[in-house]
């Protein structure tokens, strides 16, 4: 896909949130910009007695009674209207002129169908180590958080790329929502680029993102098996060894964690058979 007239495209921000009854949360997200100036689609997972209403033309709302982040993301894809879309959560703060940075990046990378960016933590440091390359591969996509993923909506829809509803917060395996999405995009031969520009900040996460918790180890087992088959058993052992070396689990927990990882594999295999 070649993008010769990027100025003609519009950006839409796809925000996943929960239990909102007011648009006031947007004030913090767009403190460096004017939120009312942007095309925004809000997916509000809520209850029938707590609906979110927008009277602002550029801000659309879909209230849903489904649960889980991947379901929210897929509903956003279904209802999105923008030429270029940016995935969002409700706890980010956008940098000044972030939209200009995104649109200029598509102009600079004319073949790009998806572009990921950088983010900072709330202390102004880069959120993570980013790749030293301009085009993504299976390894480098692991550095992309969901809220810095942008894409041409038409390209994603034409290739049928969606979020796997088994992976992500609120689903069976509570991790790797964005990684599986980007792997699906790579498998569909979408052209995914990386641009070293900071477009937002996000609160710093703690505890190595719970690397040694049961829920993450369980999900990692499923993820490793999904992409490595029976080598997934080896990968979960290696993963737990590294987590132990970092002091994120105790030695006496190791075999219980192995059992949890293997359970993730068994449960994923069971889902494949359905």
Phi and psi restraints in degrees (value plus and minus 20) as a CYANA .aco file:
   2 UNK   PHI    -132.5   -92.5
   2 UNK   PSI     115.9   155.9
   3 UNK   PHI    -133.8   -93.8
   3 UNK   PSI      59.0    99.0
   4 UNK   PHI     -96.7   -56.7
   4 UNK   PSI     -47.5    -7.5
   5 UNK   PHI    -142.2  -102.2
   5 UNK   PSI      42.1    82.1
   6 UNK   PHI     -83.6   -43.6
   6 UNK   PSI     -46.1    -6.1
   7 UNK   PHI     -81.7   -41.7
   7 UNK   PSI     -44.6    -4.6
   8 UNK   PHI    -101.3   -61.3
   8 UNK   PSI     -31.0     9.0
   9 UNK   PHI    -107.1   -67.1
   9 UNK   PSI     131.3   171.3
  10 UNK   PHI    -135.6   -95.6
  10 UNK   PSI     131.3   171.3
  11 UNK   PHI    -120.0   -80.0
  11 UNK   PSI     116.5   156.5
  12 UNK   PHI    -143.7  -103.7
  12 UNK   PSI     114.7   154.7
  13 UNK   PHI    -120.1   -80.1
  13 UNK   PSI     103.8   143.8
  14 UNK   PHI    -124.1   -84.1
  14 UNK   PSI      79.4   119.4
  15 UNK   PHI    -117.4   -77.4
  15 UNK   PSI     107.2   147.2
  16 UNK   PHI    -118.2   -78.2
  16 UNK   PSI     108.5   148.5
  17 UNK   PHI    -169.0  -129.0
  17 UNK   PSI     158.1   198.1
  18 UNK   PHI    -160.6  -120.6
  18 UNK   PSI     121.4   161.4
  19 UNK   PHI      34.2    74.2
  19 UNK   PSI      20.8    60.8
  20 UNK   PHI    -114.6   -74.6
  20 UNK   PSI     121.6   161.6
  21 UNK   PHI    -146.2  -106.2
  21 UNK   PSI     -18.2    21.8
  22 UNK   PHI    -162.7  -122.7
  22 UNK   PSI     130.5   170.5
  23 UNK   PHI    -104.4   -64.4
  23 UNK   PSI     -16.0    24.0
  24 UNK   PHI     -81.3   -41.3
  24 UNK   PSI     -44.5    -4.5
  25 UNK   PHI     -82.4   -42.4
  25 UNK   PSI     -41.4    -1.4
  26 UNK   PHI     -87.8   -47.8
  26 UNK   PSI     -44.9    -4.9
  27 UNK   PHI     -78.4   -38.4
  27 UNK   PSI     -63.5   -23.5
  28 UNK   PHI     -90.4   -50.4
  28 UNK   PSI     -59.1   -19.1
  29 UNK   PHI     -82.4   -42.4
  29 UNK   PSI     -56.1   -16.1
  30 UNK   PHI    -133.8   -93.8
  30 UNK   PSI      13.9    53.9
  31 UNK   PHI     -82.3   -42.3
  31 UNK   PSI     -46.3    -6.3
  32 UNK   PHI    -114.0   -74.0
  32 UNK   PSI     -19.7    20.3
  33 UNK   PHI    -162.7  -122.7
  33 UNK   PSI    -194.8  -154.8
  34 UNK   PHI    -129.2   -89.2
  34 UNK   PSI      84.8   124.8
  35 UNK   PHI     -77.0   -37.0
  35 UNK   PSI     -53.5   -13.5
  36 UNK   PHI     -89.3   -49.3
  36 UNK   PSI     -31.1     8.9
  37 UNK   PHI    -104.0   -64.0
  37 UNK   PSI     -30.2     9.8
  38 UNK   PHI    -127.3   -87.3
  38 UNK   PSI     131.0   171.0
  39 UNK   PHI     -98.9   -58.9
  39 UNK   PSI     100.1   140.1
  40 UNK   PHI    -151.0  -111.0
  40 UNK   PSI     114.0   154.0
  41 UNK   PHI    -136.1   -96.1
  41 UNK   PSI     101.2   141.2
  42 UNK   PHI    -127.2   -87.2
  42 UNK   PSI     103.5   143.5
  43 UNK   PHI    -120.1   -80.1
  43 UNK   PSI      90.0   130.0
  44 UNK   PHI    -127.3   -87.3
  44 UNK   PSI      84.0   124.0
  45 UNK   PHI    -101.2   -61.2
  45 UNK   PSI      97.0   137.0
  46 UNK   PHI    -172.8  -132.8
  46 UNK   PSI    -182.3  -142.3
  47 UNK   PHI    -140.2  -100.2
  47 UNK   PSI     141.8   181.8
  48 UNK   PHI     -79.4   -39.4
  48 UNK   PSI     -43.7    -3.7
  49 UNK   PHI    -115.7   -75.7
  49 UNK   PSI      -9.0    31.0
  50 UNK   PHI    -162.3  -122.3
  50 UNK   PSI      44.0    84.0
  51 UNK   PHI    -111.2   -71.2
  51 UNK   PSI     130.5   170.5
  52 UNK   PHI    -123.8   -83.8
  52 UNK   PSI     110.4   150.4
  53 UNK   PHI    -141.7  -101.7
  53 UNK   PSI     118.2   158.2
  54 UNK   PHI    -138.4   -98.4
  54 UNK   PSI     111.8   151.8
  55 UNK   PHI    -127.5   -87.5
  55 UNK   PSI      -9.2    30.8
  56 UNK   PHI    -118.0   -78.0
  56 UNK   PSI     106.2   146.2
  57 UNK   PHI     -76.8   -36.8
  57 UNK   PSI     -60.8   -20.8
  58 UNK   PHI    -101.2   -61.2
  58 UNK   PSI     -29.0    11.0
  59 UNK   PHI    -130.8   -90.8
  59 UNK   PSI      90.2   130.2
  60 UNK   PHI    -122.9   -82.9
  60 UNK   PSI     129.6   169.6
  61 UNK   PHI    -149.7  -109.7
  61 UNK   PSI     115.6   155.6
  62 UNK   PHI    -139.1   -99.1
  62 UNK   PSI      93.7   133.7
  63 UNK   PHI    -107.3   -67.3
  63 UNK   PSI     112.4   152.4
  64 UNK   PHI    -156.9  -116.9
  64 UNK   PSI     130.4   170.4
  65 UNK   PHI    -124.3   -84.3
  65 UNK   PSI     -11.9    28.1
  66 UNK   PHI     -93.5   -53.5
  66 UNK   PSI     142.1   182.1
  67 UNK   PHI    -144.0  -104.0
  67 UNK   PSI     137.5   177.5
  68 UNK   PHI      82.5   122.5
  68 UNK   PSI     117.3   157.3
  69 UNK   PHI     -82.2   -42.2
  69 UNK   PSI     -65.9   -25.9
  70 UNK   PHI     -81.0   -41.0
  70 UNK   PSI     -55.6   -15.6
  71 UNK   PHI     -84.0   -44.0
  71 UNK   PSI     -59.6   -19.6
  72 UNK   PHI     -83.3   -43.3
  72 UNK   PSI     -64.9   -24.9
  73 UNK   PHI     -81.8   -41.8
  73 UNK   PSI     -63.6   -23.6
  74 UNK   PHI     -87.2   -47.2
  74 UNK   PSI     -55.0   -15.0
  75 UNK   PHI     -85.6   -45.6
  75 UNK   PSI     -56.3   -16.3
  76 UNK   PHI     -83.3   -43.3
  76 UNK   PSI     -62.8   -22.8
  77 UNK   PHI     -80.4   -40.4
  77 UNK   PSI     -58.9   -18.9
  78 UNK   PHI     -85.0   -45.0
  78 UNK   PSI     -58.3   -18.3
  79 UNK   PHI    -120.1   -80.1
  79 UNK   PSI     -26.1    13.9
  80 UNK   PHI     -83.5   -43.5
  80 UNK   PSI     129.1   169.1
  81 UNK   PHI    -146.0  -106.0
  81 UNK   PSI     -35.0     5.0
  82 UNK   PHI     -88.1   -48.1
  82 UNK   PSI     134.3   174.3
  83 UNK   PHI     -88.3   -48.3
  83 UNK   PSI     -68.4   -28.4
  84 UNK   PHI    -134.5   -94.5
  84 UNK   PSI     113.5   153.5
  85 UNK   PHI    -136.9   -96.9
  85 UNK   PSI     129.2   169.2
  86 UNK   PHI    -145.4  -105.4
  86 UNK   PSI     103.7   143.7
  87 UNK   PHI     -91.9   -51.9
  87 UNK   PSI     121.8   161.8
  88 UNK   PHI    -166.2  -126.2
  88 UNK   PSI     130.9   170.9
  89 UNK   PHI    -135.1   -95.1
  89 UNK   PSI     151.0   191.0
  90 UNK   PHI    -107.3   -67.3
  90 UNK   PSI     -15.1    24.9
  91 UNK   PHI    -134.8   -94.8
  91 UNK   PSI      -2.0    38.0
  92 UNK   PHI    -116.0   -76.0
  92 UNK   PSI     139.6   179.6
  93 UNK   PHI    -146.9  -106.9
  93 UNK   PSI      98.6   138.6
  94 UNK   PHI     -98.4   -58.4
  94 UNK   PSI     119.9   159.9
  95 UNK   PHI     -89.5   -49.5
  95 UNK   PSI     136.7   176.7
  96 UNK   PHI     -80.0   -40.0
  96 UNK   PSI     114.8   154.8
  97 UNK   PHI      41.9    81.9
  97 UNK   PSI       9.0    49.0
  98 UNK   PHI     -80.1   -40.1
  98 UNK   PSI     -56.3   -16.3
  99 UNK   PHI     -81.6   -41.6
  99 UNK   PSI     -61.7   -21.7
 100 UNK   PHI     -81.2   -41.2
 100 UNK   PSI     -60.9   -20.9
 101 UNK   PHI     -81.1   -41.1
 101 UNK   PSI     -60.7   -20.7
 102 UNK   PHI     -88.0   -48.0
 102 UNK   PSI     -69.3   -29.3
 103 UNK   PHI     -85.4   -45.4
 103 UNK   PSI     -59.3   -19.3
 104 UNK   PHI     -84.3   -44.3
 104 UNK   PSI     -53.2   -13.2
 105 UNK   PHI     -86.3   -46.3
 105 UNK   PSI     -57.4   -17.4
 106 UNK   PHI     -89.9   -49.9
 106 UNK   PSI     -49.5    -9.5
 107 UNK   PHI     -90.2   -50.2
 107 UNK   PSI     -57.6   -17.6
 108 UNK   PHI     -94.1   -54.1
 108 UNK   PSI     -49.8    -9.8
 109 UNK   PHI    -134.4   -94.4
 109 UNK   PSI      60.1   100.1
 110 UNK   PHI     -85.6   -45.6
 110 UNK   PSI     -40.8    -0.8
 111 UNK   PHI    -114.5   -74.5
 111 UNK   PSI     -21.6    18.4
 112 UNK   PHI     -88.9   -48.9
 112 UNK   PSI     114.8   154.8
 113 UNK   PHI    -128.8   -88.8
 113 UNK   PSI     -41.7    -1.7
 114 UNK   PHI    -160.3  -120.3
 114 UNK   PSI     124.8   164.8
 115 UNK   PHI    -157.2  -117.2
 115 UNK   PSI     113.8   153.8
 116 UNK   PHI    -126.6   -86.6
 116 UNK   PSI     134.4   174.4
 117 UNK   PHI    -145.7  -105.7
 117 UNK   PSI    -192.0  -152.0
 118 UNK   PHI    -121.4   -81.4
 118 UNK   PSI     140.3   180.3
 119 UNK   PHI    -158.1  -118.1
 119 UNK   PSI     137.1   177.1
 120 UNK   PHI    -129.8   -89.8
 120 UNK   PSI     140.4   180.4
 121 UNK   PHI    -105.9   -65.9
 121 UNK   PSI    -199.1  -159.1
 122 UNK   PHI     -96.0   -56.0
 122 UNK   PSI     -17.0    23.0
 123 UNK   PHI    -126.7   -86.7
 123 UNK   PSI     -15.3    24.7
 124 UNK   PHI      66.4   106.4
 124 UNK   PSI      -9.6    30.4
 125 UNK   PHI    -115.8   -75.8
 125 UNK   PSI     129.7   169.7
 126 UNK   PHI     -75.5   -35.5
 126 UNK   PSI     117.9   157.9
 127 UNK   PHI     -86.6   -46.6
 127 UNK   PSI     -48.7    -8.7
 128 UNK   PHI    -181.0  -141.0
 128 UNK   PSI     157.1   197.1
 129 UNK   PHI     -98.1   -58.1
 129 UNK   PSI     108.1   148.1
 130 UNK   PHI    -125.6   -85.6
 130 UNK   PSI     137.6   177.6
 131 UNK   PHI     -92.0   -52.0
 131 UNK   PSI     132.6   172.6
 132 UNK   PHI    -118.3   -78.3
 132 UNK   PSI      41.4    81.4
 133 UNK   PHI    -176.1  -136.1
 133 UNK   PSI     141.5   181.5
 134 UNK   PHI    -121.7   -81.7
 134 UNK   PSI     -41.2    -1.2
 135 UNK   PHI    -140.3  -100.3
 135 UNK   PSI     114.4   154.4
 136 UNK   PHI     -97.9   -57.9
 136 UNK   PSI     131.8   171.8
 137 UNK   PHI    -152.4  -112.4
 137 UNK   PSI    -193.3  -153.3
 138 UNK   PHI     -82.2   -42.2
 138 UNK   PSI     -49.7    -9.7
 139 UNK   PHI    -100.9   -60.9
 139 UNK   PSI     -66.3   -26.3
 140 UNK   PHI     -90.0   -50.0
 140 UNK   PSI     -44.7    -4.7
 141 UNK   PHI     -85.8   -45.8
 141 UNK   PSI     -36.2     3.8
 142 UNK   PHI     -88.4   -48.4
 142 UNK   PSI     -32.8     7.2
 143 UNK   PHI    -110.3   -70.3
 143 UNK   PSI     -21.4    18.6
 144 UNK   PHI    -117.6   -77.6
 144 UNK   PSI      95.7   135.7
 145 UNK   PHI     -96.4   -56.4
 145 UNK   PSI     133.7   173.7
 146 UNK   PHI     -79.0   -39.0
 146 UNK   PSI     -56.3   -16.3
 147 UNK   PHI     -95.6   -55.6
 147 UNK   PSI     -21.3    18.7
 148 UNK   PHI    -133.0   -93.0
 148 UNK   PSI      -3.1    36.9
 149 UNK   PHI    -116.1   -76.1
 149 UNK   PSI     103.7   143.7
 150 UNK   PHI    -141.7  -101.7
 150 UNK   PSI     139.8   179.8
 151 UNK   PHI    -184.0  -144.0
 151 UNK   PSI     136.1   176.1
 152 UNK   PHI     -94.8   -54.8
 152 UNK   PSI     100.0   140.0
 153 UNK   PHI     -79.7   -39.7
 153 UNK   PSI     -61.8   -21.8
 154 UNK   PHI     -81.3   -41.3
 154 UNK   PSI     -61.1   -21.1
 155 UNK   PHI     -84.4   -44.4
 155 UNK   PSI     -63.4   -23.4
 156 UNK   PHI     -85.2   -45.2
 156 UNK   PSI     -64.5   -24.5
 157 UNK   PHI     -88.6   -48.6
 157 UNK   PSI     -60.1   -20.1
 158 UNK   PHI     -82.3   -42.3
 158 UNK   PSI     -52.6   -12.6
 159 UNK   PHI    -113.2   -73.2
 159 UNK   PSI     -20.3    19.7
 160 UNK   PHI      46.5    86.5
 160 UNK   PSI       9.9    49.9
 161 UNK   PHI    -100.8   -60.8
 161 UNK   PSI     106.6   146.6
 162 UNK   PHI    -156.6  -116.6
 162 UNK   PSI     153.6   193.6
 163 UNK   PHI    -103.2   -63.2
 163 UNK   PSI     119.3   159.3
 164 UNK   PHI     -97.2   -57.2
 164 UNK   PSI      97.6   137.6
 165 UNK   PHI     -96.9   -56.9
 165 UNK   PSI     -16.4    23.6
 166 UNK   PHI    -110.2   -70.2
 166 UNK   PSI     -34.4     5.6
 167 UNK   PHI    -140.9  -100.9
 167 UNK   PSI     106.9   146.9
 168 UNK   PHI     111.5   151.5
 168 UNK   PSI     145.1   185.1
 169 UNK   PHI     -76.4   -36.4
 169 UNK   PSI     111.7   151.7
 170 UNK   PHI      66.3   106.3
 170 UNK   PSI     -15.8    24.2
 171 UNK   PHI    -135.4   -95.4
 171 UNK   PSI    -190.7  -150.7
 172 UNK   PHI     -82.6   -42.6
 172 UNK   PSI     -67.6   -27.6
 173 UNK   PHI    -133.4   -93.4
 173 UNK   PSI      88.4   128.4
 174 UNK   PHI    -110.3   -70.3
 174 UNK   PSI      34.3    74.3
 175 UNK   PHI    -182.5  -142.5
 175 UNK   PSI     151.4   191.4
 176 UNK   PHI      46.7    86.7
 176 UNK   PSI       2.8    42.8
 177 UNK   PHI     -74.4   -34.4
 177 UNK   PSI     -69.4   -29.4
 178 UNK   PHI     -95.5   -55.5
 178 UNK   PSI     -54.4   -14.4
 179 UNK   PHI     -83.1   -43.1
 179 UNK   PSI     -65.8   -25.8
 180 UNK   PHI     -85.6   -45.6
 180 UNK   PSI     -58.3   -18.3
 181 UNK   PHI     -79.9   -39.9
 181 UNK   PSI     -66.0   -26.0
 182 UNK   PHI     -90.3   -50.3
 182 UNK   PSI     -54.4   -14.4
 183 UNK   PHI     -83.3   -43.3
 183 UNK   PSI     -60.6   -20.6
 184 UNK   PHI     -80.7   -40.7
 184 UNK   PSI     -59.6   -19.6
 185 UNK   PHI     -86.2   -46.2
 185 UNK   PSI     -61.7   -21.7
 186 UNK   PHI     -82.9   -42.9
 186 UNK   PSI     -61.9   -21.9
 187 UNK   PHI     -83.5   -43.5
 187 UNK   PSI     -47.4    -7.4
 188 UNK   PHI    -107.5   -67.5
 188 UNK   PSI     -13.6    26.4
 189 UNK   PHI      45.7    85.7
 189 UNK   PSI       8.7    48.7
 190 UNK   PHI     -93.3   -53.3
 190 UNK   PSI     127.1   167.1
 191 UNK   PHI    -109.0   -69.0
 191 UNK   PSI      89.0   129.0
 192 UNK   PHI    -130.9   -90.9
 192 UNK   PSI     100.3   140.3
 193 UNK   PHI    -133.2   -93.2
 193 UNK   PSI     142.1   182.1
 194 UNK   PHI    -141.5  -101.5
 194 UNK   PSI     113.3   153.3
 195 UNK   PHI    -142.0  -102.0
 195 UNK   PSI     101.5   141.5
 196 UNK   PHI     -98.2   -58.2
 196 UNK   PSI      42.7    82.7
 197 UNK   PHI    -144.8  -104.8
 197 UNK   PSI     114.1   154.1
 198 UNK   PHI    -100.8   -60.8
 198 UNK   PSI     103.9   143.9
 199 UNK   PHI    -133.3   -93.3
 199 UNK   PSI     -29.1    10.9
 200 UNK   PHI    -185.8  -145.8
 200 UNK   PSI     149.5   189.5
 201 UNK   PHI    -140.4  -100.4
 201 UNK   PSI     136.9   176.9
 202 UNK   PHI    -165.6  -125.6
 202 UNK   PSI     121.8   161.8
 203 UNK   PHI     -75.2   -35.2
 203 UNK   PSI     121.1   161.1
 204 UNK   PHI     -84.5   -44.5
 204 UNK   PSI     116.1   156.1
 205 UNK   PHI    -112.3   -72.3
 205 UNK   PSI     136.7   176.7
 206 UNK   PHI    -128.5   -88.5
 206 UNK   PSI     148.2   188.2
 207 UNK   PHI      36.8    76.8
 207 UNK   PSI      15.7    55.7
 208 UNK   PHI      37.4    77.4
 208 UNK   PSI      14.2    54.2
 209 UNK   PHI      36.3    76.3
 209 UNK   PSI      18.9    58.9
 210 UNK   PHI      37.9    77.9
 210 UNK   PSI      20.1    60.1
 211 UNK   PHI     -76.0   -36.0
 211 UNK   PSI     -50.2   -10.2
 212 UNK   PHI    -121.2   -81.2
 212 UNK   PSI     -15.5    24.5
 213 UNK   PHI     -90.0   -50.0
 213 UNK   PSI     134.9   174.9
 214 UNK   PHI     -77.4   -37.4
 214 UNK   PSI     -61.9   -21.9
 215 UNK   PHI     -86.0   -46.0
 215 UNK   PSI     -56.1   -16.1
 216 UNK   PHI     -96.3   -56.3
 216 UNK   PSI     -60.9   -20.9
 217 UNK   PHI     -82.9   -42.9
 217 UNK   PSI     -63.6   -23.6
 218 UNK   PHI     -77.9   -37.9
 218 UNK   PSI     -66.4   -26.4
 219 UNK   PHI     -89.5   -49.5
 219 UNK   PSI     -56.6   -16.6
 220 UNK   PHI     -82.6   -42.6
 220 UNK   PSI     -60.0   -20.0
 221 UNK   PHI     -76.9   -36.9
 221 UNK   PSI     -66.4   -26.4
 222 UNK   PHI     -82.6   -42.6
 222 UNK   PSI     -64.1   -24.1
 223 UNK   PHI     -83.1   -43.1
 223 UNK   PSI     -64.7   -24.7
 224 UNK   PHI     -82.6   -42.6
 224 UNK   PSI     -61.0   -21.0
 225 UNK   PHI     -88.5   -48.5
 225 UNK   PSI     -57.0   -17.0
 226 UNK   PHI     -76.0   -36.0
 226 UNK   PSI     -60.3   -20.3
 227 UNK   PHI    -126.1   -86.1
 227 UNK   PSI     -32.2     7.8
 228 UNK   PHI    -145.6  -105.6
 228 UNK   PSI     -18.7    21.3
 229 UNK   PHI      40.4    80.4
 229 UNK   PSI    -157.1  -117.1
 230 UNK   PHI     -87.6   -47.6
 230 UNK   PSI     -37.3     2.7
 231 UNK   PHI     -86.2   -46.2
 231 UNK   PSI     -34.5     5.5
 232 UNK   PHI     -78.1   -38.1
 232 UNK   PSI     -52.0   -12.0
 233 UNK   PHI     -83.5   -43.5
 233 UNK   PSI     -60.0   -20.0
 234 UNK   PHI     -89.5   -49.5
 234 UNK   PSI     -60.1   -20.1
 235 UNK   PHI     -85.3   -45.3
 235 UNK   PSI     -57.2   -17.2
 236 UNK   PHI     -89.9   -49.9
 236 UNK   PSI     -54.3   -14.3
 237 UNK   PHI     -84.3   -44.3
 237 UNK   PSI     -64.4   -24.4
 238 UNK   PHI     -83.5   -43.5
 238 UNK   PSI     -62.7   -22.7
 239 UNK   PHI     -79.4   -39.4
 239 UNK   PSI     -66.5   -26.5
 240 UNK   PHI     -88.2   -48.2
 240 UNK   PSI     -53.6   -13.6
 241 UNK   PHI     -81.5   -41.5
 241 UNK   PSI     -64.1   -24.1
 242 UNK   PHI     -87.5   -47.5
 242 UNK   PSI     -58.7   -18.7
 243 UNK   PHI     -83.6   -43.6
 243 UNK   PSI     -60.5   -20.5
 244 UNK   PHI     -84.5   -44.5
 244 UNK   PSI     -62.8   -22.8
 245 UNK   PHI     -81.0   -41.0
 245 UNK   PSI     -51.6   -11.6
 246 UNK   PHI    -102.5   -62.5
 246 UNK   PSI     -21.8    18.2
 247 UNK   PHI      59.3    99.3
 247 UNK   PSI      -1.1    38.9
 248 UNK   PHI    -111.0   -71.0
 248 UNK   PSI     -31.0     9.0
 249 UNK   PHI    -158.2  -118.2
 249 UNK   PSI     135.8   175.8
 250 UNK   PHI    -106.7   -66.7
 250 UNK   PSI     136.6   176.6
 251 UNK   PHI     -78.7   -38.7
 251 UNK   PSI     -57.1   -17.1
 252 UNK   PHI     -94.6   -54.6
 252 UNK   PSI     -25.5    14.5
 253 UNK   PHI    -113.8   -73.8
 253 UNK   PSI     -32.1     7.9
 254 UNK   PHI     -76.5   -36.5
 254 UNK   PSI     -70.1   -30.1
 255 UNK   PHI     -91.2   -51.2
 255 UNK   PSI     -51.0   -11.0
 256 UNK   PHI     -86.0   -46.0
 256 UNK   PSI     -57.2   -17.2
 257 UNK   PHI     -87.9   -47.9
 257 UNK   PSI     -57.9   -17.9
 258 UNK   PHI     -78.9   -38.9
 258 UNK   PSI     -65.4   -25.4
 259 UNK   PHI     -79.5   -39.5
 259 UNK   PSI     -58.9   -18.9
 260 UNK   PHI     -86.5   -46.5
 260 UNK   PSI     -62.1   -22.1
 261 UNK   PHI     -83.4   -43.4
 261 UNK   PSI     -62.2   -22.2
 262 UNK   PHI     -86.1   -46.1
 262 UNK   PSI     -53.1   -13.1
 263 UNK   PHI     -84.4   -44.4
 263 UNK   PSI     -59.4   -19.4
 264 UNK   PHI     -79.0   -39.0
 264 UNK   PSI     -60.8   -20.8
 265 UNK   PHI     -83.7   -43.7
 265 UNK   PSI     -67.5   -27.5
 266 UNK   PHI     -79.6   -39.6
 266 UNK   PSI     -63.9   -23.9
 267 UNK   PHI     -88.7   -48.7
 267 UNK   PSI     -56.7   -16.7
 268 UNK   PHI     -85.0   -45.0
 268 UNK   PSI     -62.6   -22.6
 269 UNK   PHI     -80.4   -40.4
 269 UNK   PSI     -57.0   -17.0
 270 UNK   PHI     -84.7   -44.7
 270 UNK   PSI     -58.3   -18.3
 271 UNK   PHI     -86.0   -46.0
 271 UNK   PSI     -56.5   -16.5
 272 UNK   PHI     -82.9   -42.9
 272 UNK   PSI     -49.7    -9.7
 273 UNK   PHI     -99.6   -59.6
 273 UNK   PSI     -35.8     4.2
